[in-house]
Amino acid sequence: MVKNFTQNDLVSYLYKEVNPLEYLALTESIENDWDVFQDYKVLRNAKKNLPLVTFSPKPSTIENILRFSKNYKA
């Protein structure tokens, strides 16, 4: 059985958000289908070029949480 994979499937594959059977099927498709491989390469390169973003709360948010936890009575 041949399954046509979408770009969404390939993105899920890149982020390891597929189950083991889907992972094997996608890997096989990437290895054996030139068009799927090309799409995979484009998406892989796009992922590599995304900036690494880190999030941190404002200091006032941390202060509010700490203040709340000190005053919390269980």
URSULFEN-V964151 format. One line per field, one symbol per residue. phi: phi as a letter, one per 20 degrees, with the letter a starting at -180 (. if undefined). psi: psi as a letter, one per 30 degrees, with the letter a starting at -180 (. if undefined). burial: I if it has 16 or more other C-alpha atoms within 10 Angstrom, else O. A space follows every 10 residues. Layout:
phi = ???
psi = ???
burial = ???
This chain:
phi = .ddeeeffff fgfgeldcfg ffgfffgfff fdcgffffff ffffffffef fedcdbffgf ffffffffff efde
psi = kkkkkleeee eeeeghhlle eeeeeeeeee ffjeeeeeee eeeeeeeefk kkkkkklkee eeeeeeeeee fkj.
burial = OOOOOOOOII IOIOOOOIOO OOIOOIOOII OOOOOIIOOI OOIOOOOOOO OOOOOOOOOO OOOOOOOOOO OOOO
